[in-house]
Amino acid sequence: MSIKVDHNAMKVMSKEEKSTYLNKIAKTAKDKKDKAINDKNVVRK
């Protein structure tokens, strides 16, 4: 369930774009993880 970082896209990004991009990926990963945890909790009840 890993999220792919597009290294080619990152080569042409500015520093600001890069950090925004990585933050977005990190947030998406966290949201997926939280959702998975929530789904597990629902199943457990």
N, CA and C of each residue as an Amber inpcrd file, in Angstrom:
protein
   135
   0.8350000  -1.2070000   0.0000000   0.0000000   0.0000000   0.0000000
   0.8710000   1.2600000   0.0000000   1.9960000   1.1980000  -0.6500000
   2.8850000   2.3570000  -0.6600000   2.4290000   3.3580000  -1.7160000
   2.7340000   4.6050000  -1.4620000   2.3840000   5.6570000  -2.4080000
   3.6450000   6.0080000  -3.1860000   3.5170000   5.9880000  -4.4940000
   4.6870000   6.2160000  -5.3400000   5.0320000   7.7050000  -5.4000000
   6.3030000   8.0010000  -5.1770000   6.7950000   9.3570000  -5.3800000
   7.3540000   9.4260000  -6.7950000   6.8860000  10.4010000  -7.5560000
   7.3270000  10.5390000  -8.9410000   8.6360000  11.3260000  -8.9610000
   9.7620000  10.5950000  -9.0260000  11.0680000  11.2430000  -8.9430000
  11.3470000  12.1130000 -10.1640000  10.8430000  11.7080000 -11.3210000
  11.0390000  12.5290000 -12.5180000  10.3340000  13.8660000 -12.3730000
   9.1300000  13.8370000 -11.8430000   8.3890000  15.0770000 -11.6350000
   9.1260000  15.9540000 -10.6240000   9.7090000  15.3270000  -9.6190000
  10.3810000  16.0910000  -8.5710000  11.6330000  16.8040000  -9.0900000
  12.2680000  16.2340000 -10.1050000  13.4760000  16.8650000 -10.6510000
  13.1940000  18.2600000 -11.1880000  11.9790000  18.4520000 -11.7410000
  11.6600000  19.7410000 -12.3570000  10.8990000  20.6810000 -11.4100000
  10.6880000  20.2270000 -10.1750000   9.9460000  21.0600000  -9.2180000
  10.8710000  21.9900000  -8.4660000  10.3280000  23.1300000  -8.0850000
  11.0600000  24.0380000  -7.1970000  10.9930000  23.4700000  -5.7780000
  11.7660000  24.0610000  -4.8690000  11.7760000  23.5920000  -3.4890000
  10.3920000  23.6450000  -2.8620000   9.6870000  24.7480000  -3.1300000
   8.3530000  24.9120000  -2.5370000   7.3950000  23.8460000  -3.0660000
   7.4320000  23.6400000  -4.3780000   6.5660000  22.6350000  -4.9910000
   6.8680000  21.2560000  -4.4100000   8.1510000  20.9980000  -4.2250000
   8.5710000  19.6950000  -3.7310000   8.0040000  19.4380000  -2.3400000
   8.1090000  20.4270000  -1.4620000   7.6270000  20.2110000  -0.1000000
   6.1090000  20.0700000  -0.0820000   5.4250000  20.8400000  -0.9360000
   3.9640000  20.7180000  -1.0240000   3.5890000  19.3230000  -1.4900000
   4.3020000  18.8610000  -2.5080000   4.0620000  17.5390000  -3.0980000
   4.2720000  16.4370000  -2.0520000   5.3890000  16.5170000  -1.3360000
   5.6970000  15.4900000  -0.3480000   4.7160000  15.5350000   0.8130000
   4.3020000  16.7480000   1.2050000   3.3150000  16.8700000   2.2810000
   1.9940000  16.2460000   1.8670000   1.6340000  16.4640000   0.6110000
   0.3780000  15.9080000   0.0960000   0.4420000  14.3850000   0.1390000
   1.5750000  13.8250000  -0.2730000   1.7530000  12.3740000  -0.2590000
   1.6940000  11.8570000   1.1760000   2.3630000  12.5550000   2.0720000
   2.3720000  12.1310000   3.4720000   0.9610000  12.1730000   4.0500000
   0.2120000  13.2160000   3.7010000  -1.1540000  13.3500000   4.2000000
  -2.0340000  12.2380000   3.6420000  -1.8710000  11.9480000   2.3630000
  -2.6500000  10.8780000   1.7450000  -2.3480000   9.5440000   2.4330000
  -1.0710000   9.3100000   2.6860000  -0.6610000   8.0680000   3.3470000
  -1.2810000   7.9940000   4.7370000  -1.2510000   9.1220000   5.4530000
  -1.8130000   9.1520000   6.8030000  -3.3210000   8.9230000   6.7610000
  -3.9940000   9.5600000   5.8160000  -5.4450000   9.3870000   5.6920000
  -5.7940000   7.9270000   5.4130000  -5.0260000   7.3000000   4.5180000
  -5.2720000   5.8920000   4.1970000  -5.0680000   5.0290000   5.4300000
  -3.9970000   5.3400000   6.1840000  -3.6970000   4.5710000   7.3780000
  -4.8170000   4.7420000   8.4100000  -5.2500000   5.9990000   8.6070000
  -6.3310000   6.2650000   9.5580000  -7.6060000   5.5410000   9.1420000
  -7.8830000   5.5630000   7.8520000  -9.0890000   4.9020000   7.3480000
  -8.9920000   3.3950000   7.6010000  -7.8250000   2.8420000   7.3490000
  -7.6310000   1.4090000   7.5740000  -7.8310000   1.0770000   9.0460000
  -7.3110000   1.9370000   9.9180000  -7.4690000   1.7250000  11.3620000
  -8.9400000   1.8230000  11.7320000  -9.6320000   2.8180000  11.1920000
 -11.0620000   2.9860000  11.4730000 -11.8480000   1.7740000  11.0050000
 -11.5160000   1.2730000   9.8060000 -12.2020000   0.1000000   9.2790000
 -11.9970000  -1.1040000  10.2000000 -10.7730000  -1.2630000  10.7010000
 -10.4840000  -2.3630000  11.6180000 -11.3110000  -2.2300000  12.8860000
 -11.4030000  -0.9930000  13.3940000 -12.1540000  -0.7600000  14.6190000
 -13.6310000  -1.0630000  14.4250000 -14.1500000  -0.7250000  13.2540000
 -15.5570000  -0.9900000  12.9630000 -15.8020000  -2.5000000  12.9400000
 -14.8670000  -3.2200000  12.3320000 -15.0140000  -4.6800000  12.2460000
 -14.9830000  -5.2960000  13.6370000 -14.1520000  -4.7510000  14.5160000
 -13.9660000  -5.3130000  15.8450000 -15.2180000  -5.1900000  16.7200000
 -15.9760000  -4.1230000  16.5230000 -17.1370000  -3.8600000  17.3960000
 -18.2000000  -4.9210000  17.2710000
